[in-house]
Amino acid sequence: MRNKTGLFIICLVIASCGSKSTVPKTNPIAENNSTKKFFNQDGQFRIQFEAEPTAYSQYIPHENGKILLNTFIYEKGINLIYSISYSDYPAGYMDDKTPDNLLNKLLETYINTQKAGVEVQKMITINSWPGIYFKASNSDTFVYGEYILKKDRLYQLTVTKEVNYHNETEVNAFFQSLELL
């Protein structure tokens, strides 16, 4: 299951970057005990996980160099994964792009690579930042997702489950717990 989620996240970034190359697993985690939320200083976010997530970092080649993709995954049971990742596009990358077009392109790339069908797709706004929400599935994986573009930084939140969709109340609570700092 972790491999499918990792592939899913990487596909979204690769859509506008290129192929992947990996770097060793890192753990850039800081805990903020006063709010009981997972806090990542470099990513400038807080989010509620039930336990500390596992952190991965990976370089994605880009036409102007490399993009570092940072991913945090919490596996709740054998077939349920909560994740958040973030990556920064190079300065100027968004100059000739609209956020809506980029977000739609990322979702389209996921649909094509995973041979998935989208059941729900809508543009959203999180703290004034543009985003896209979706619910999609293929033959064995069901995904809720939100992608948020904050200037040149892309945040990707997903809840992935095998067999069927997860409890939407829990999914929404995870998504709504995100604080962009």
Secondary structure, 3 states (H helix, E strand, C coil): CHHHHHHHHHHHHHCCCCCCEECCCCCCCEEECCCCEEEECCCCEEECCCCCCEEEEEEEEECCEEEEEEEEEEECCCCEEEEEEEEECCCCCCCCCCHHHHHHHHHHHHHHHHCCEEEEEEEEEECCEEEEEEEEECCCEEEEEEEEEECCEEEEEEEEEECCCCCHHHHHHHHHCCEEC
